[in-house]
Amino acid sequence: MEKTYRLRKNEQFQKVRRKGRSWANRWLVLCALRNDLAYSRFGFTASRRVGSAVVRNRARRLMREAARLRRGAIAPGWDLVFIARGPLREATFHEVDRAVEQLLRRARLLLGSEEETCD
């Protein structure tokens, strides 16, 4: 994912966590906050509770790829932070992909769904 579409600084992550809304499922937590841009930005994080550095990097790669594949279908103008949960360490890519889709639907951030985007 290009740098333009990524949240890079700790302050950006903290702002989304503090001021945004969140949704969770077994594998992930999604935090979303409106931004004033014409595109959405993404952040991915995994704490040490998820596992070793290798496991955490794998978790972030899986989440990043699932979000990248759906980037065109995600409503513009949002900062999104995906947080890995412990069970993600055993998840396959298809399970992570489904989990990302489920959270985006619950947050009403997928374009083309019957539901409108949330404010």
C-alpha positions in Angstrom: 0.0 0.0 0.0 1.4 3.4 -1.0 2.5 5.8 1.7 -0.3 8.3 0.8 -2.8 5.7 2.0 -1.1 4.8 5.3 -1.2 6.2 8.8 2.4 6.4 9.9 2.7 8.4 13.1 1.8 7.3 16.6 -0.3 10.5 17.0 -2.4 9.6 14.0 -3.1 6.1 15.4 -3.9 7.6 18.9 -6.3 10.1 17.4 -8.3 7.5 15.6 -8.4 5.2 18.7 -9.4 8.1 21.0 -11.9 10.0 18.9 -13.2 7.3 16.4 -15.7 4.5 16.7 -14.7 0.9 16.9 -16.0 -2.5 15.9 -14.6 -5.9 16.8 -14.8 -9.5 15.9 -12.8 -12.6 17.0 -9.7 -11.7 15.0 -9.6 -7.9 14.6 -10.7 -4.5 15.9 -11.5 -1.8 13.5 -11.4 1.9 14.6 -12.6 4.5 12.1 -12.6 8.3 12.2 -13.5 10.8 9.4 -10.7 12.7 7.8 -10.9 15.8 5.6 -9.3 14.1 2.6 -10.6 12.7 -0.7 -9.2 9.3 0.2 -9.1 6.9 3.1 -5.9 6.1 5.1 -5.1 2.8 6.8 -3.1 1.8 9.8 -2.3 -1.7 11.0 -1.0 -2.7 14.4 -0.4 -5.9 16.5 0.7 -5.8 20.1 3.1 -8.1 21.8 0.1 -10.1 23.1 -0.4 -11.4 19.5 3.1 -13.1 19.6 6.7 -12.7 18.5 7.9 -10.2 16.0 7.5 -12.8 13.2 3.9 -13.5 14.2 3.1 -9.8 14.5 4.6 -9.0 11.1 2.6 -11.8 9.5 -0.6 -10.5 11.2 0.1 -6.9 9.8 0.8 -8.3 6.3 -2.4 -10.3 6.3 -4.5 -7.3 7.4 -2.7 -5.0 5.0 -3.3 -7.3 2.0 -7.0 -7.8 2.9 -7.5 -4.0 3.1 -5.5 -3.3 -0.1 -7.7 -5.7 -2.1 -10.8 -3.8 -0.9 -9.4 -0.3 -1.0 -11.5 0.7 -4.1 -14.7 -0.5 -2.4 -14.1 1.4 0.8 -15.7 4.8 1.3 -13.3 7.7 0.9 -12.6 10.2 3.7 -11.9 7.9 6.6 -8.9 7.0 8.7 -9.0 3.3 9.6 -6.9 1.4 12.1 -7.0 -2.4 12.1 -5.7 -4.0 15.4 -4.8 -7.7 15.5 -6.2 -9.8 18.3 -4.6 -12.9 19.7 -6.5 -15.6 17.7 -5.3 -13.9 14.4 -1.9 -15.8 14.8 -3.6 -19.0 13.7 -5.9 -17.5 11.1 -5.5 -18.1 7.4 -5.6 -15.3 4.8 -9.2 -16.1 3.9 -10.4 -15.9 7.5 -8.6 -12.5 7.9 -10.1 -11.3 4.6 -13.6 -12.3 5.8 -13.0 -10.6 9.1 -11.9 -7.4 7.4 -15.0 -7.4 5.1 -17.3 -8.2 8.1 -16.0 -5.2 10.1 -16.1 -2.8 7.1 -19.7 -3.9 6.5 -20.7 -3.4 10.2 -19.1 0.0 10.1 -21.0 0.7 6.8 -17.8 1.7 5.0 -18.1 -0.6 2.0 -19.4 1.2 -1.1 -22.1 -0.7 -3.1 -23.7 -2.2 0.0 -27.3 -1.4 0.8 -26.4 0.5 3.9 -25.2 4.1 3.8 -21.9 5.2 5.2 -22.0 6.2 8.8 -21.3 9.8 10.0 
